[in-house]
Amino acid sequence: MSKTVLVTGAEGLIGAYLSTALESRYTVRRLTRAPLPGLPTVVADITDMEAMEQACQGIDAIVHLAGSSAVESTWNDVLHNNIIGTYTVFEAAHRAGVQQIIFASSNHAVGGYEMEKAPDIYRRDHASLTQNTLPRPDSLYGVSKCFGESLGRFYADQHGMRVICLRIGTINREDSPTGASVAQMNPWLPSEALRYERARTTWQSKRDFAQMVERCLEATHVRFDIFYGISNNPHRFMDIEHARQVIGYSPLDSSSDAP
């Protein structure tokens, strides 16, 4: 019997692609704040405990993507969407007996290391950030992702849930490290050239992300872990060997193949 997977934020860039990609193997329920035309959806605000408890009934696993995704998000936004919302999702899942949560964390949970070492960190031939790297957020958004990771650890240890946190690199609408949207990302970097150089190290294709999530959904042996979401890029400062070893993640794409 296939698992029933709830994807929060299913209307977003990643959520829309992932929901469709998972349907070949799982029963997928899309959770959004407003109905999606032509698609069955569960409509709920992730900060509404009662609504989330109902949404979690009969669910085996949750891929939690919903929340404020902009690095420049204000405190009010991250407090409501990423902190209160994430707590509500975890607690509702626990009350409903959901066995697993895959939490969309971010490279920005450890972005302080990058800011200190850029641009040299983009030219390394080895990974310096691993699952054991201590949090060092570069923004309030990053702080909210550190909160989500710690919350996941708590629910794994205290409530026996299986929790995997994915420190996602760069996934963009063009599905390419050379896409036009890259130029608008990470404005703290002083030039577009450096933003594109960074993207070549942090990029993850949509299909590699979907593969990583599938591997996580099948990883019943993992109580808690952290993996970095990037493709098989030639220069990378974030580790993917741990994900290869623990869940069998085998990325199909590389930024070296992009123009």
C-alpha positions, -999 to 999 in steps of 0.1 A, spaced: 0 0 0 14 34 -10 20 61 16 -3 91 18 19 122 18 7 157 27 26 185 9 22 219 25 28 249 3 18 229 -27 11 260 -47 47 272 -45 76 268 -70 89 237 -53 56 224 -39 38 224 -73 66 204 -90 71 180 -61 34 172 -56 31 161 -93 64 142 -92 54 122 -61 21 111 -75 36 82 -95 45 65 -62 23 80 -34 -11 93 -27 -5 130 -25 -26 156 -7 -19 192 -16 -23 217 13 -26 253 2 -41 286 16 -65 288 -15 -79 262 -38 -58 252 -68 -79 253 -100 -84 218 -114 -66 201 -85 -80 186 -53 -66 206 -24 -68 208 13 -73 244 21 -59 255 55 -37 281 72 -7 263 87 -11 284 119 -46 270 125 -42 241 148 -77 227 144 -75 229 106 -40 213 106 -51 184 129 -79 177 104 -55 179 75 -32 154 91 -58 127 96 -48 95 77 -14 110 66 18 89 68 43 116 60 44 154 56 67 174 34 66 208 50 74 235 24 49 262 34 61 295 49 79 327 40 107 318 16 124 351 10 157 356 28 147 393 34 115 382 52 106 405 82 104 393 118 66 394 117 65 372 86 90 346 99 73 346 133 39 339 119 46 317 90 79 299 98 79 297 136 43 295 147 33 278 114 61 252 117 53 245 153 16 240 144 24 216 117 47 195 139 22 195 168 -8 187 147 11 159 130 20 145 164 -15 146 176 -28 129 145 -2 101 146 18 111 115 50 91 114 74 113 95 80 150 86 104 162 60 112 198 68 123 222 42 152 240 59 177 261 40 213 267 34 207 300 52 206 282 85 244 280 81 248 310 58 270 329 82 299 306 72 294 314 36 292 351 41 325 350 60 344 330 34 328 342 1 338 342 -27 366 317 -20 342 292 -6 326 289 -41 359 277 -56 366 248 -32 368 212 -44 356 198 -11 326 204 12 332 224 44 296 224 56 282 190 68 253 177 88 274 183 120 280 220 112 267 242 140 239 266 130 250 300 119 221 318 103 226 348 80 192 363 84 160 362 104 148 337 77 178 316 85 170 319 122 135 305 115 150 275 97 173 268 127 142 269 149 125 243 126 155 220 127 156 222 165 119 216 167 123 186 145 150 172 168 126 177 198 97 159 181 120 130 170 135 126 205 105 133 227 77 120 205 93 93 184 86 109 150 110 105 121 122 139 110 146 148 82 157 184 76 167 194 41 191 224 39 180 233 4 205 252 -18 192 271 -49 161 259 -67 147 285 -92 119 288 -116 142 284 -147 155 251 -132 190 263 -141 220 278 -122 222 303 -151 185 314 -149 177 350 -149 163 349 -114 197 341 -100 208 377 -106 182 389 -80 192 364 -53 216 371 -24 219 409 -29 247 410 -3 270 397 -30 284 427 -48 280 416 -84 258 394 -107 289 375 -117 294 363 -81 257 355 -77 259 332 -108 292 317 -95 274 310 -62 245 294 -79 268 269 -97 278 256 -63 244 257 -46 220 247 -74 197 217 -71 175 207 -100 138 201 -94 141 165 -103 171 160 -80 151 176 -52 121 153 -59 145 123 -59 159 134 -25 124 137 -10 115 102 -23 146 88 -8 137 104 25 101 91 24 115 56 21 142 61 48 123 43 76 156 37 94 163 74 99 150 89 132 166 123 126 191 137 102 201 167 81 209 166 44 220 193 20 198 198 -11 222 204 -40 229 186 -73 262 169 -83 280 202 -88 318 202 -94 325 229 -69 304 226 -37 309 237 -2 278 218 11 282 181 16 261 155 -3 281 124 5 262 120 38 229 119 19 244 94 -6 255 71 22 224 73 44 195 75 20 210 66 -14 206 101 -29 222 100 -64 218 133 -82 213 131 -119 221 168 -127 251 190 -123 257 227 -128 286 218 -151 260 207 -177 243 241 -177 254 267 -204 
